[in-house]
Amino acid sequence: MFNPFRRETPKCPGCQRPAQIRRGRCAFCNVRVYIPRAYFRLIWLLVVVVLVATGAATYSRGHTGTWLLALLLSAIPLRIVFGFLIPPWFELGSIKYGLPFVLWYVAICVSNFLYWQIWGWSSLALVGKADARETMDFFSLPLIWISPSFYINSSRSFADVCGILFGNAFFYALATFVVYRVVNARLNRSRAIRLGISDADSEDEP
């Protein structure tokens, strides 16, 4: 029975002893182990489920941006709590490094915020209110397609604008991450095919 106050110690998949991992290897049997991506996906899935349930119960139409920002920021402590309650498991082998979704999301959040600051103020000061309105329309996408309450205008507070910008960044990051994974998978497949062909050619040589 699951008990959050009694965490089970992860075991090495090689020797089945309580895991003591040093530099990616078990301290007892010296096999190389790693935490699989399935563990991190499970943790983030639980975080998303809690956020969706909390968001549905606390939705505020008058301050949608602030509401969304509070949900996004609460993902960090939730990730820590679930990581503490659910210990990782290990698999034999070496971890395959790549750019995780969280990295894409944080990068796009920062770029969206800086882009909004630079482009938004410059449009308002140099171009005029009409073009500034088009700028706000752009930064409100794609959340404004879900609800008009996510539209960015001059009456919005700073927290509201940040919430909408960071919420939109999720969709941009998701699309970018999918493209990255597809391209990366194709490159790895092509590399494996080339290696297989070169190995076959070397075996055919006398």
Secondary structure, 3 states (H helix, E strand, C coil): CCCCCCCCCCECCCCCCECCEECCEECCCCCEEECCHHHHHHHHHHHHHHHHHHHHHHCCHHHHHHHHHHHHHHHHHHHHHHHHHCCCCCEECCCCCCCCHHHHHHHHHHHHHHHHHHHHHHHHHHHCHHHHHHHHHHHCCCHHHHCHHHCCCCCCCHHHHHHHHHHHHHHHHHHHHHHHHHHHHHHHHHHHHHHHHHHHHHHHCC
